[in-house]
């Protein structure tokens, strides 16, 4: 993570596959952006498998990005599909 909001860190090689869970199945559903007015159509893809982070990593992230735009929303009749 950058040291402060808006700053950048030096580049390098990053293996993004190493950050993903072994189970690459994912859920898909139609929703909206997480910021008001929350009306734009977005096709969400969410991995089924969880990735663990430490309390220190969560704390570092929330120090840089303290605002959560909105709480989790109800399903509201949308379908959720599991893709493998």
Biopython code that builds the backbone (N, CA, C, O; Angstrom):
import numpy as np
from Bio.PDB.StructureBuilder import StructureBuilder

atoms = [
    (1, "UNK", "N", (0.841, -1.193, 0.000)),
    (1, "UNK", "CA", (0.000, 0.000, 0.000)),
    (1, "UNK", "C", (0.872, 1.238, 0.000)),
    (1, "UNK", "O", (1.973, 1.218, 0.552)),
    (2, "UNK", "N", (0.398, 2.322, -0.613)),
    (2, "UNK", "CA", (1.149, 3.570, -0.520)),
    (2, "UNK", "C", (1.156, 4.066, 0.925)),
    (2, "UNK", "O", (0.309, 3.677, 1.729)),
    (3, "UNK", "N", (2.093, 4.901, 1.232)),
    (3, "UNK", "CA", (2.224, 5.406, 2.611)),
    (3, "UNK", "C", (1.142, 6.421, 2.964)),
    (3, "UNK", "O", (0.773, 6.545, 4.131)),
    (4, "UNK", "N", (0.630, 7.149, 1.974)),
    (4, "UNK", "CA", (-0.448, 8.100, 2.228)),
    (4, "UNK", "C", (-1.396, 8.139, 1.045)),
    (4, "UNK", "O", (-1.019, 7.807, -0.079)),
    (5, "UNK", "N", (-2.624, 8.545, 1.304)),
    (5, "UNK", "CA", (-3.657, 8.555, 0.275)),
    (5, "UNK", "C", (-3.218, 9.434, -0.884)),
    (5, "UNK", "O", (-2.747, 10.553, -0.684)),
    (6, "UNK", "N", (-3.377, 8.914, -2.108)),
    (6, "UNK", "CA", (-3.037, 9.668, -3.309)),
    (6, "UNK", "C", (-1.608, 9.495, -3.764)),
    (6, "UNK", "O", (-1.275, 9.903, -4.877)),
    (7, "UNK", "N", (-0.744, 8.906, -2.946)),
    (7, "UNK", "CA", (0.642, 8.707, -3.354)),
    (7, "UNK", "C", (0.782, 7.381, -4.088)),
    (7, "UNK", "O", (-0.127, 6.551, -4.075)),
    (8, "UNK", "N", (1.928, 7.195, -4.725)),
    (8, "UNK", "CA", (2.200, 5.956, -5.453)),
    (8, "UNK", "C", (3.449, 5.302, -4.895)),
    (8, "UNK", "O", (4.308, 5.955, -4.302)),
    (9, "UNK", "N", (3.528, 4.005, -5.098)),
    (9, "UNK", "CA", (4.719, 3.285, -4.667)),
    (9, "UNK", "C", (5.526, 2.906, -5.899)),
    (9, "UNK", "O", (4.996, 2.885, -7.010)),
    (10, "UNK", "N", (6.791, 2.609, -5.708)),
    (10, "UNK", "CA", (7.654, 2.222, -6.821)),
    (10, "UNK", "C", (7.129, 0.952, -7.470)),
    (10, "UNK", "O", (6.623, 0.061, -6.788)),
    (11, "UNK", "N", (7.249, 0.872, -8.785)),
    (11, "UNK", "CA", (6.765, -0.287, -9.523)),
    (11, "UNK", "C", (7.637, -1.504, -9.280)),
    (11, "UNK", "O", (8.672, -1.423, -8.619)),
    (12, "UNK", "N", (7.224, -2.584, -9.799)),
    (12, "UNK", "CA", (7.940, -3.847, -9.677)),
    (12, "UNK", "C", (7.079, -4.941, -10.252)),
    (12, "UNK", "O", (6.026, -4.670, -10.828)),
    (13, "UNK", "N", (7.504, -6.142, -10.107)),
    (13, "UNK", "CA", (6.748, -7.281, -10.612)),
    (13, "UNK", "C", (5.828, -7.795, -9.513)),
    (13, "UNK", "O", (6.241, -7.970, -8.367)),
    (14, "UNK", "N", (4.583, -8.030, -9.882)),
    (14, "UNK", "CA", (3.597, -8.516, -8.934)),
    (14, "UNK", "C", (2.850, -9.666, -9.579)),
    (14, "UNK", "O", (2.277, -9.503, -10.656)),
    (15, "UNK", "N", (2.845, -10.820, -8.941)),
    (15, "UNK", "CA", (2.126, -11.985, -9.430)),
    (15, "UNK", "C", (0.705, -11.926, -8.883)),
    (15, "UNK", "O", (0.451, -12.359, -7.759)),
    (16, "UNK", "N", (-0.220, -11.389, -9.677)),
    (16, "UNK", "CA", (-1.596, -11.231, -9.210)),
    (16, "UNK", "C", (-2.267, -12.565, -8.914)),
    (16, "UNK", "O", (-3.124, -12.640, -8.034)),
    (17, "UNK", "N", (-1.893, -13.617, -9.632)),
    (17, "UNK", "CA", (-2.486, -14.935, -9.388)),
    (17, "UNK", "C", (-2.177, -15.416, -7.971)),
    (17, "UNK", "O", (-2.962, -16.162, -7.384)),
    (18, "UNK", "N", (-1.051, -14.998, -7.425)),
    (18, "UNK", "CA", (-0.685, -15.400, -6.064)),
    (18, "UNK", "C", (-1.583, -14.750, -5.014)),
    (18, "UNK", "O", (-1.628, -15.211, -3.873)),
    (19, "UNK", "N", (-2.294, -13.692, -5.380)),
    (19, "UNK", "CA", (-3.189, -13.006, -4.456)),
    (19, "UNK", "C", (-4.596, -13.602, -4.452)),
    (19, "UNK", "O", (-5.406, -13.282, -3.583)),
    (20, "UNK", "N", (-4.883, -14.467, -5.423)),
    (20, "UNK", "CA", (-6.220, -15.041, -5.555)),
    (20, "UNK", "C", (-6.308, -16.382, -4.839)),
    (20, "UNK", "O", (-5.299, -17.066, -4.668)),
    (21, "UNK", "N", (-7.521, -16.760, -4.417)),
    (21, "UNK", "CA", (-7.682, -18.072, -3.782)),
    (21, "UNK", "C", (-7.532, -19.183, -4.823)),
    (21, "UNK", "O", (-7.673, -18.949, -6.023)),
    (22, "UNK", "N", (-7.247, -20.382, -4.349)),
    (22, "UNK", "CA", (-7.107, -21.521, -5.254)),
    (22, "UNK", "C", (-8.424, -21.802, -5.975)),
    (22, "UNK", "O", (-8.430, -22.115, -7.165)),
    (23, "UNK", "N", (-9.531, -21.692, -5.257)),
    (23, "UNK", "CA", (-10.866, -21.873, -5.837)),
    (23, "UNK", "C", (-11.228, -20.593, -6.583)),
    (23, "UNK", "O", (-11.481, -19.568, -5.951)),
    (24, "UNK", "N", (-11.258, -20.633, -7.902)),
    (24, "UNK", "CA", (-11.532, -19.439, -8.711)),
    (24, "UNK", "C", (-12.990, -19.333, -9.137)),
    (24, "UNK", "O", (-13.323, -18.522, -10.001)),
    (25, "UNK", "N", (-13.868, -20.149, -8.538)),
    (25, "UNK", "CA", (-15.294, -20.018, -8.841)),
    (25, "UNK", "C", (-15.756, -18.651, -8.361)),
    (25, "UNK", "O", (-15.217, -18.106, -7.398)),
    (26, "UNK", "N", (-16.770, -18.094, -9.046)),
    (26, "UNK", "CA", (-17.213, -16.753, -8.692)),
    (26, "UNK", "C", (-18.721, -16.617, -8.826)),
    (26, "UNK", "O", (-19.374, -17.319, -9.599)),
    (27, "UNK", "N", (-19.245, -15.686, -8.043)),
    (27, "UNK", "CA", (-20.654, -15.333, -8.095)),
    (27, "UNK", "C", (-20.807, -14.118, -8.988)),
    (27, "UNK", "O", (-19.960, -13.225, -8.984)),
    (28, "UNK", "N", (-21.891, -14.084, -9.754)),
    (28, "UNK", "CA", (-22.171, -12.927, -10.597)),
    (28, "UNK", "C", (-23.579, -12.426, -10.336)),
    (28, "UNK", "O", (-24.506, -13.215, -10.155)),
    (29, "UNK", "N", (-23.733, -11.114, -10.318)),
    (29, "UNK", "CA", (-25.065, -10.528, -10.151)),
    (29, "UNK", "C", (-25.058, -9.092, -10.669)),
    (29, "UNK", "O", (-24.008, -8.457, -10.771)),
    (30, "UNK", "N", (-26.239, -8.600, -10.990)),
    (30, "UNK", "CA", (-26.404, -7.222, -11.450)),
    (30, "UNK", "C", (-26.629, -6.335, -10.240)),
    (30, "UNK", "O", (-27.378, -6.694, -9.332)),
    (31, "UNK", "N", (-25.990, -5.188, -10.225)),
    (31, "UNK", "CA", (-26.142, -4.268, -9.101)),
    (31, "UNK", "C", (-25.889, -2.840, -9.541)),
    (31, "UNK", "O", (-26.193, -2.458, -10.671)),
    (32, "UNK", "N", (-25.333, -2.063, -8.639)),
    (32, "UNK", "CA", (-25.047, -0.668, -8.942)),
    (32, "UNK", "C", (-23.705, -0.300, -8.339)),
    (32, "UNK", "O", (-23.090, -1.088, -7.621)),
    (33, "UNK", "N", (-23.266, 0.899, -8.641)),
    (33, "UNK", "CA", (-22.049, 1.391, -8.021)),
    (33, "UNK", "C", (-22.268, 1.533, -6.526)),
    (33, "UNK", "O", (-23.410, 1.570, -6.069)),
    (34, "UNK", "N", (-21.196, 1.611, -5.761)),
    (34, "UNK", "CA", (-21.328, 1.693, -4.305)),
    (34, "UNK", "C", (-21.363, 3.126, -3.804)),
    (34, "UNK", "O", (-21.364, 3.370, -2.597)),
    (35, "UNK", "N", (-21.392, 4.071, -4.729)),
    (35, "UNK", "CA", (-21.467, 5.483, -4.337)),
    (35, "UNK", "C", (-22.743, 6.092, -4.909)),
    (35, "UNK", "O", (-23.196, 5.677, -5.975)),
    (36, "UNK", "N", (-23.326, 7.065, -4.221)),
    (36, "UNK", "CA", (-24.561, 7.678, -4.696)),
    (36, "UNK", "C", (-24.379, 8.241, -6.100)),
    (36, "UNK", "O", (-23.311, 8.768, -6.413)),
    (37, "UNK", "N", (-25.374, 8.145, -6.934)),
    (37, "UNK", "CA", (-26.765, 7.818, -6.623)),
    (37, "UNK", "C", (-27.075, 6.326, -6.624)),
    (37, "UNK", "O", (-28.242, 5.960, -6.488)),
    (38, "UNK", "N", (-26.092, 5.454, -6.771)),
    (38, "UNK", "CA", (-26.283, 4.000, -6.681)),
    (38, "UNK", "C", (-27.264, 3.470, -7.720)),
    (38, "UNK", "O", (-27.947, 2.476, -7.470)),
    (39, "UNK", "N", (-27.346, 4.109, -8.871)),
    (39, "UNK", "CA", (-28.319, 3.704, -9.875)),
    (39, "UNK", "C", (-27.689, 3.145, -11.140)),
    (39, "UNK", "O", (-28.396, 2.543, -11.948)),
    (40, "UNK", "N", (-26.396, 3.317, -11.343)),
    (40, "UNK", "CA", (-25.760, 2.838, -12.561)),
    (40, "UNK", "C", (-25.727, 1.318, -12.571)),
    (40, "UNK", "O", (-25.472, 0.700, -11.537)),
    (41, "UNK", "N", (-25.982, 0.700, -13.733)),
    (41, "UNK", "CA", (-25.962, -0.753, -13.837)),
    (41, "UNK", "C", (-24.532, -1.283, -13.845)),
    (41, "UNK", "O", (-23.709, -0.845, -14.649)),
    (42, "UNK", "N", (-24.241, -2.214, -12.962)),
    (42, "UNK", "CA", (-22.915, -2.822, -12.867)),
    (42, "UNK", "C", (-23.083, -4.331, -12.793)),
    (42, "UNK", "O", (-23.916, -4.827, -12.035)),
    (43, "UNK", "N", (-22.292, -5.071, -13.581)),
    (43, "UNK", "CA", (-22.268, -6.526, -13.481)),
    (43, "UNK", "C", (-21.146, -6.878, -12.510)),
    (43, "UNK", "O", (-19.968, -6.730, -12.837)),
    (44, "UNK", "N", (-21.507, -7.343, -11.323)),
    (44, "UNK", "CA", (-20.531, -7.664, -10.282)),
    (44, "UNK", "C", (-20.051, -9.100, -10.424)),
    (44, "UNK", "O", (-20.842, -9.986, -10.747)),
    (45, "UNK", "N", (-18.777, -9.339, -10.191)),
    (45, "UNK", "CA", (-18.179, -10.668, -10.131)),
    (45, "UNK", "C", (-17.423, -10.750, -8.822)),
    (45, "UNK", "O", (-16.500, -9.970, -8.588)),
    (46, "UNK", "N", (-17.803, -11.688, -7.965)),
    (46, "UNK", "CA", (-17.210, -11.811, -6.633)),
    (46, "UNK", "C", (-16.708, -13.244, -6.457)),
    (46, "UNK", "O", (-17.480, -14.194, -6.584)),
    (47, "UNK", "N", (-15.424, -13.397, -6.167)),
    (47, "UNK", "CA", (-14.868, -14.732, -5.980)),
    (47, "UNK", "C", (-15.535, -15.440, -4.804)),
    (47, "UNK", "O", (-15.811, -14.821, -3.777)),
    (48, "UNK", "N", (-15.792, -16.732, -4.957)),
    (48, "UNK", "CA", (-16.411, -17.523, -3.892)),
    (48, "UNK", "C", (-15.434, -17.768, -2.752)),
    (48, "UNK", "O", (-15.816, -17.712, -1.583)),
    (49, "UNK", "N", (-14.181, -18.038, -3.085)),
    (49, "UNK", "CA", (-13.176, -18.318, -2.063)),
    (49, "UNK", "C", (-12.680, -17.049, -1.393)),
    (49, "UNK", "O", (-12.513, -16.009, -2.030)),
    (50, "UNK", "N", (-12.453, -17.159, -0.117)),
    (50, "UNK", "CA", (-11.972, -16.003, 0.648)),
    (50, "UNK", "C", (-10.449, -15.946, 0.631)),
    (50, "UNK", "O", (-9.775, -16.965, 0.483)),
    (51, "UNK", "N", (-9.931, -14.755, 0.783)),
    (51, "UNK", "CA", (-8.498, -14.537, 0.931)),
    (51, "UNK", "C", (-8.317, -13.877, 2.290)),
    (51, "UNK", "O", (-9.000, -12.901, 2.600)),
    (52, "UNK", "N", (-7.417, -14.393, 3.091)),
    (52, "UNK", "CA", (-7.208, -13.849, 4.436)),
    (52, "UNK", "C", (-6.247, -12.666, 4.419)),
    (52, "UNK", "O", (-5.268, -12.642, 3.673)),
    (53, "UNK", "N", (-6.553, -11.705, 5.248)),
    (53, "UNK", "CA", (-5.651, -10.579, 5.484)),
    (53, "UNK", "C", (-5.525, -10.407, 6.993)),
    (53, "UNK", "O", (-6.407, -10.811, 7.751)),
    (54, "UNK", "N", (-4.439, -9.813, 7.410)),
    (54, "UNK", "CA", (-4.211, -9.630, 8.848)),
    (54, "UNK", "C", (-4.918, -8.375, 9.349)),
    (54, "UNK", "O", (-5.318, -7.518, 8.560)),
    (55, "UNK", "N", (-5.064, -8.278, 10.652)),
    (55, "UNK", "CA", (-5.649, -7.079, 11.267)),
    (55, "UNK", "C", (-4.802, -5.852, 10.933)),
    (55, "UNK", "O", (-5.346, -4.766, 10.730)),
    (56, "UNK", "N", (-3.490, -6.008, 10.875)),
    (56, "UNK", "CA", (-2.617, -4.889, 10.512)),
    (56, "UNK", "C", (-2.858, -4.432, 9.079)),
    (56, "UNK", "O", (-2.827, -3.232, 8.804)),
    (57, "UNK", "N", (-3.097, -5.365, 8.162)),
    (57, "UNK", "CA", (-3.382, -5.004, 6.778)),
    (57, "UNK", "C", (-4.711, -4.257, 6.670)),
    (57, "UNK", "O", (-4.814, -3.281, 5.927)),
    (58, "UNK", "N", (-5.722, -4.708, 7.402)),
    (58, "UNK", "CA", (-7.022, -4.027, 7.402)),
    (58, "UNK", "C", (-6.859, -2.619, 7.981)),
    (58, "UNK", "O", (-7.402, -1.658, 7.436)),
    (59, "UNK", "N", (-6.133, -2.498, 9.055)),
    (59, "UNK", "CA", (-5.911, -1.193, 9.686)),
    (59, "UNK", "C", (-5.181, -0.245, 8.730)),
    (59, "UNK", "O", (-5.566, 0.918, 8.606)),
    (60, "UNK", "N", (-4.138, -0.727, 8.057)),
    (60, "UNK", "CA", (-3.391, 0.106, 7.108)),
    (60, "UNK", "C", (-4.298, 0.569, 5.967)),
    (60, "UNK", "O", (-4.228, 1.721, 5.541)),
    (61, "UNK", "N", (-5.147, -0.334, 5.477)),
    (61, "UNK", "CA", (-6.055, 0.022, 4.385)),
    (61, "UNK", "C", (-7.074, 1.064, 4.841)),
    (61, "UNK", "O", (-7.304, 2.049, 4.140)),
    (62, "UNK", "N", (-7.688, 0.855, 6.010)),
    (62, "UNK", "CA", (-8.719, 1.787, 6.474)),
    (62, "UNK", "C", (-8.141, 3.142, 6.863)),
    (62, "UNK", "O", (-8.863, 4.139, 6.856)),
    (63, "UNK", "N", (-6.866, 3.200, 7.198)),
    (63, "UNK", "CA", (-6.238, 4.507, 7.442)),
    (63, "UNK", "C", (-6.136, 5.301, 6.143)),
    (63, "UNK", "O", (-6.298, 6.521, 6.145)),
    (64, "UNK", "N", (-5.866, 4.608, 5.031)),
    (64, "UNK", "CA", (-5.780, 5.275, 3.733)),
    (64, "UNK", "C", (-7.151, 5.541, 3.122)),
    (64, "UNK", "O", (-7.353, 6.562, 2.464)),
    (65, "UNK", "N", (-8.091, 4.628, 3.338)),
    (65, "UNK", "CA", (-9.421, 4.718, 2.724)),
    (65, "UNK", "C", (-10.475, 4.547, 3.812)),
    (65, "UNK", "O", (-11.080, 3.480, 3.915)),
    (66, "UNK", "N", (-10.710, 5.583, 4.632)),
    (66, "UNK", "CA", (-11.579, 5.449, 5.798)),
    (66, "UNK", "C", (-13.077, 5.390, 5.506)),
    (66, "UNK", "O", (-13.840, 4.911, 6.345)),
    (67, "UNK", "N", (-13.506, 5.851, 4.366)),
    (67, "UNK", "CA", (-14.944, 5.936, 4.109)),
    (67, "UNK", "C", (-15.462, 4.702, 3.391)),
    (67, "UNK", "O", (-14.892, 4.264, 2.391)),
    (68, "UNK", "N", (-16.535, 4.152, 3.904)),
    (68, "UNK", "CA", (-17.259, 3.096, 3.221)),
    (68, "UNK", "C", (-18.504, 3.768, 2.666)),
    (68, "UNK", "O", (-19.274, 4.373, 3.413)),
    (69, "UNK", "N", (-18.701, 3.664, 1.361)),
    (69, "UNK", "CA", (-19.761, 4.425, 0.711)),
    (69, "UNK", "C", (-21.163, 4.037, 1.163)),
    (69, "UNK", "O", (-22.029, 4.904, 1.283)),
    (70, "UNK", "N", (-21.400, 2.768, 1.414)),
    (70, "UNK", "CA", (-22.729, 2.351, 1.869)),
    (70, "UNK", "C", (-22.663, 0.947, 2.438)),
    (70, "UNK", "O", (-21.734, 0.197, 2.137)),
    (71, "UNK", "N", (-23.645, 0.581, 3.261)),
    (71, "UNK", "CA", (-23.669, -0.775, 3.816)),
    (71, "UNK", "C", (-24.110, -1.783, 2.754)),
    (71, "UNK", "O", (-24.571, -1.402, 1.678)),
    (72, "UNK", "N", (-23.966, -3.053, 3.063)),
    (72, "UNK", "CA", (-24.430, -4.122, 2.177)),
    (72, "UNK", "C", (-25.920, -3.938, 1.947)),
    (72, "UNK", "O", (-26.666, -3.626, 2.876)),
    (73, "UNK", "N", (-26.349, -4.130, 0.714)),
    (73, "UNK", "CA", (-27.745, -3.941, 0.342)),
    (73, "UNK", "C", (-28.465, -5.289, 0.267)),
    (73, "UNK", "O", (-27.838, -6.319, 0.020)),
    (74, "UNK", "N", (-29.802, -5.278, 0.483)),
    (74, "UNK", "CA", (-30.559, -6.523, 0.337)),
    (74, "UNK", "C", (-30.553, -6.995, -1.113)),
    (74, "UNK", "O", (-30.339, -6.199, -2.027)),
    (75, "UNK", "N", (-30.787, -8.282, -1.323)),
    (75, "UNK", "CA", (-30.765, -8.873, -2.657)),
    (75, "UNK", "C", (-31.833, -8.264, -3.565)),
    (75, "UNK", "O", (-31.608, -8.111, -4.766)),
    (76, "UNK", "N", (-32.965, -7.925, -3.017)),
    (76, "UNK", "CA", (-33.995, -7.225, -3.786)),
    (76, "UNK", "C", (-34.480, -7.955, -5.023)),
    (76, "UNK", "O", (-34.772, -7.311, -6.031)),
    (77, "UNK", "N", (-34.577, -9.274, -4.984)),
    (77, "UNK", "CA", (-35.105, -10.032, -6.111)),
    (77, "UNK", "C", (-34.092, -10.322, -7.210)),
    (77, "UNK", "O", (-34.431, -10.991, -8.185)),
    (78, "UNK", "N", (-32.858, -9.839, -7.082)),
    (78, "UNK", "CA", (-31.844, -10.129, -8.108)),
    (78, "UNK", "C", (-31.423, -11.581, -8.025)),
    (78, "UNK", "O", (-31.443, -12.170, -6.945)),
    (79, "UNK", "N", (-31.039, -12.173, -9.160)),
    (79, "UNK", "CA", (-30.488, -13.522, -9.128)),
    (79, "UNK", "C", (-28.980, -13.458, -9.001)),
    (79, "UNK", "O", (-28.319, -12.558, -9.518)),
    (80, "UNK", "N", (-28.467, -14.443, -8.298)),
    (80, "UNK", "CA", (-27.019, -14.592, -8.136)),
    (80, "UNK", "C", (-26.649, -15.926, -8.755)),
    (80, "UNK", "O", (-27.244, -16.952, -8.423)),
    (81, "UNK", "N", (-25.663, -15.921, -9.659)),
    (81, "UNK", "CA", (-25.246, -17.165, -10.311)),
    (81, "UNK", "C", (-23.853, -17.544, -9.838)),
    (81, "UNK", "O", (-23.019, -16.678, -9.573)),
    (82, "UNK", "N", (-23.607, -18.846, -9.735)),
    (82, "UNK", "CA", (-22.285, -19.359, -9.396)),
    (82, "UNK", "C", (-21.647, -19.830, -10.691)),
    (82, "UNK", "O", (-22.220, -20.648, -11.411)),
    (83, "UNK", "N", (-20.466, -19.317, -10.987)),
    (83, "UNK", "CA", (-19.747, -19.651, -12.219)),
    (83, "UNK", "C", (-18.452, -20.371, -11.879)),
    (83, "UNK", "O", (-17.764, -19.996, -10.930)),
    (84, "UNK", "N", (-18.124, -21.376, -12.626)),
    (84, "UNK", "CA", (-16.904, -22.135, -12.380)),
    (84, "UNK", "C", (-15.968, -22.039, -13.539)),
    (84, "UNK", "O", (-14.884, -22.620, -13.506)),
]
sb = StructureBuilder()
sb.init_structure("model")
sb.init_model(0)
sb.init_chain("A")
sb.init_seg("    ")
for serial, (resi, resn, name, xyz) in enumerate(atoms, 1):
    if name == "N":
        sb.init_residue(resn, " ", resi, " ")
    sb.init_atom(name, np.array(xyz, "f"), 0.0, 1.0, " ", f" {name:<3s}", serial, name[0])
structure = sb.get_structure()
